[in-house]
Amino acid sequence: MNELETPEDNDLPERPSKTQIKREMLELLALGKRVVELSADRVKQLPLSEKLEDAVLLAQKTTSREGKRRQIHYVGKLMRDAQAQAIMDQIETWEKGSVADTAYMHTLERDRERLLNDDQALTDWLNKYPDTDVQAFRAMIRAARQEHAKNAALLPGQAPQKKHYRALFQAIKAANAGPDDSNSQ
């Protein structure tokens, strides 16, 4: 240790390396690109400064390739002063929500297919959802089956009818939502 150095000088935190700084800037640029790809409504829900929000909306409107690239880099630069972690968390929440919503819809679709293809499925359904109006539900299934049979006989190029097929899906969705959730739709 040199005479001019004090023990406290060795305890100073090291500055981040150029590589680390560059990596962080590239991560902010990537986050900026993700924000630009969101809808305008979603952008307005993020914790962005007015300047950053305006830059993002301008990048979304820009049509030329080079202009868009420059605007996205500008957004990346403005992201340095933004709440990057909060923005990332919100985007991930939306993405995970989308995955959960898709899985839920697939479950409803499987229930509909079971009800259309198997008479025993109705009995199982009524055991699971005893508040179901049996006559109306049975009529819906019958109409959807008839519609499916008519659609199978269509010539190529003719549009299939899906009114009853969709109505059955909505009835299944309403039953799965429960009595408390049905008012929110």
Secondary structure, 3 states (H helix, E strand, C coil): CCCCCCHHHHHCCCCCCHHHHHHHHHHHHHHHHHHHCCCHHHHHHCCCCHHHHHHHHHHHHCCCHHHHHHHHHHHHHHHHHCCHHHHHHHHHHHHHHHHHHHHHHHHHHHHHHHHHHCHHHHHHHHHHCCCCCHHHHHHHHHHHHHHHHHHHCCCCCCCCCCHHHHHHHHHHHHHHHHHHHHHHC
